[in-house]
C-alpha cells in the first residue's frame, strides 16, 4: 500500500511564508478589497497606499489572543526600492517597529510572485472598512 504524503514544511513556507503554522487574521485596505471583489481570481496590483495587515494569534486556554500585528504599506518613496516599494511594520507589546525591517525584507524578497507578498488574499480577507463598521455597530 502506498500512502501519499503532503508537502514538506519547506514547500509550504515557499508558498505562504514563515507564518505557515500560525493562527492569523488578514486585513486589506479598501483599494485592495475592491480589486478582489471585482476580480476574485486575480492578484491585486497593490497600488501606492495599499495596506496588508496580519494579526498573529496564539491559542491560550481555548482563547485566541493577539501576539502581534505585522503589515506592509505600499509606498512610492525611493527609500523602499530594495523592499519592492513596501514599508513594513510590526507591533508587539505596544512596541512599534517600522520602515525597512531587514528580517521582513529578506523573507518577503523570496515571495513566489516577486511582489513581496506571500499567500493569496483572494478567498480569505477582511476589508478594513468592514471591520471598522462592525466594531462601530458592536459599540452601539
KAFENMO-V381273 format. One record per residue. N is the residue number from 1. RES is the residue in one small letter. SS is DSSP state (h for helix, s for strand, l for the rest). NEAR is the number of other C-alpha atoms within 8 Angstrom. D_FIRST is the distance of its C-alpha to the first C-alpha in Angstrom with 1 decimal. Layout:
# KAFENMO-V381273
[[N:RES:SS:NEAR:D_FIRST] [N:RES:SS:NEAR:D_FIRST]]
This chain:
# KAFENMO-V381273
[[1:x:l:2:0.0] [2:x:l:3:3.8] [3:x:l:4:6.6] [4:x:l:4:9.9] [5:x:l:4:12.8] [6:x:l:4:16.3] [7:x:l:7:19.4] [8:x:l:6:21.0] [9:x:h:6:24.3] [10:x:h:7:26.1] [11:x:h:8:24.8] [12:x:h:11:25.8] [13:x:h:11:29.1] [14:x:h:10:29.9] [15:x:h:10:29.8] [16:x:h:10:31.4] [17:x:l:13:33.3] [18:x:l:6:33.6] [19:x:l:7:33.8] [20:x:l:8:30.1] [21:x:l:4:29.5] [22:x:l:8:33.0] [23:x:s:8:34.4] [24:x:s:8:36.7] [25:x:s:9:39.1] [26:x:s:12:40.1] [27:x:s:11:43.6] [28:x:s:14:45.2] [29:x:l:12:48.8] [30:x:h:9:50.2] [31:x:h:7:50.5] [32:x:h:13:46.7] [33:x:h:12:45.9] [34:x:h:8:48.2] [35:x:h:10:46.3] [36:x:h:14:43.0] [37:x:h:7:44.6] [38:x:h:6:46.0] [39:x:l:7:43.0] [40:x:l:9:39.9] [41:x:l:6:37.5] [42:x:l:7:39.7] [43:x:l:7:40.1] [44:x:l:7:43.5] [45:x:l:5:46.2] [46:x:l:8:47.1] [47:x:l:6:50.8] [48:x:l:8:53.3] [49:x:l:8:53.3] [50:x:l:12:49.7] [51:x:s:11:48.3] [52:x:s:11:44.7] [53:x:s:11:44.3] [54:x:s:11:41.4] [55:x:s:12:41.9] [56:x:s:13:39.7] [57:x:s:13:39.0] [58:x:s:10:37.9] [59:x:s:9:36.9] [60:x:s:7:39.5] [61:x:l:4:39.6] [62:x:l:5:37.8] [63:x:s:6:40.4] [64:x:s:8:39.7] [65:x:s:8:42.5] [66:x:s:9:43.5] [67:x:s:9:42.9] [68:x:s:11:44.4] [69:x:s:12:45.1] [70:x:s:12:44.5] [71:x:s:11:45.5] [72:x:s:11:46.6] [73:x:s:12:49.8] [74:x:s:13:50.3] [75:x:l:10:53.6] [76:x:l:7:55.6] [77:x:l:7:57.3] [78:x:h:6:57.2] [79:x:h:5:56.4] [80:x:h:13:52.8] [81:x:h:9:52.2] [82:x:h:7:49.8] [83:x:h:11:47.7] [84:x:l:9:47.4] [85:x:l:12:50.3] [86:x:s:12:48.7] [87:x:s:13:50.5] [88:x:s:13:48.1] [89:x:s:12:48.9] [90:x:s:11:47.4] [91:x:s:11:49.0] [92:x:s:9:48.1] [93:x:l:5:50.5] [94:x:l:5:53.2] [95:x:s:6:53.1] [96:x:s:8:52.8] [97:x:s:8:51.8] [98:x:s:9:52.2] [99:x:s:7:52.7] [100:x:l:10:50.9] [101:x:l:10:48.5] [102:x:h:6:47.0] [103:x:h:6:43.6] [104:x:h:9:43.1] [105:x:h:12:44.3] [106:x:h:8:42.1] [107:x:h:10:39.0] [108:x:h:11:39.9] [109:x:l:11:41.0] [110:x:l:9:37.3] [111:x:l:14:36.5] [112:x:l:8:34.5] [113:x:l:6:37.2] [114:x:l:8:40.0] [115:x:l:8:41.9] [116:x:l:13:41.3] [117:x:l:8:39.5] [118:x:l:10:35.9] [119:x:l:7:34.0] [120:x:l:6:35.1] [121:x:l:8:37.7] [122:x:l:10:37.2] [123:x:l:6:35.6] [124:x:l:6:36.5] [125:x:l:11:40.0] [126:x:s:10:43.1] [127:x:s:11:46.4] [128:x:h:10:48.8] [129:x:h:8:51.6] [130:x:h:8:49.5] [131:x:h:9:48.9] [132:x:h:8:52.6] [133:x:h:8:53.6] [134:x:h:8:51.2] [135:x:h:8:52.7] [136:x:h:8:56.2] [137:x:h:7:55.5] [138:x:h:6:54.2] [139:x:h:5:57.4] [140:x:l:4:59.7]]
